[in-house]
């Protein structure tokens, strides 16, 4: 049985909310609150789940000869 994951909101923040330091290549976990850490890990887990799900669907489509 596969559980459906519901999004609690947008996974990707709006561009207006992004800052240059959001793209410096690291996440400063030491400066994050416990809630921020959980939110970050939750978003990362959702990303991995959806990436794997989409990769699996794409592989199945290729094997079936379906081109999207």
TAFENQUI-V420667 format. One record per residue. RES is the residue in three letters. OMEGA is omega as a letter, one per 40 degrees, with the letter a starting at -180 (999 if undefined). BURIAL is I if it has 9 or more other C-alpha atoms within 8 Angstrom, else O. Layout:
RES;OMEGA;BURIAL  RES;OMEGA;BURIAL
//
This chain:
UNK;a;O  UNK;a;O  UNK;i;O  UNK;a;O  UNK;i;O  UNK;i;O  UNK;i;O  UNK;a;O  UNK;a;O  UNK;i;O  UNK;a;O  UNK;i;O  UNK;i;O  UNK;a;O  UNK;a;O  UNK;a;O  UNK;a;O  UNK;i;O  UNK;i;O  UNK;a;O  UNK;i;O  UNK;a;O  UNK;a;O  UNK;i;O  UNK;i;O  UNK;i;O  UNK;a;O  UNK;a;O  UNK;a;O  UNK;a;O  UNK;a;O  UNK;i;I  UNK;i;O  UNK;i;O  UNK;i;O  UNK;i;O  UNK;i;I  UNK;i;O  UNK;i;O  UNK;a;O  UNK;i;O  UNK;i;O  UNK;i;I  UNK;i;O  UNK;i;O  UNK;i;O  UNK;a;O  UNK;i;O  UNK;a;O  UNK;i;O  UNK;i;O  UNK;i;O  UNK;a;O  UNK;i;O  UNK;i;O  UNK;i;O  UNK;i;O  UNK;i;O  UNK;i;O  UNK;i;O  UNK;i;I  UNK;i;I  UNK;i;O  UNK;a;O  UNK;i;O  UNK;i;O  UNK;i;O  UNK;999;O
//
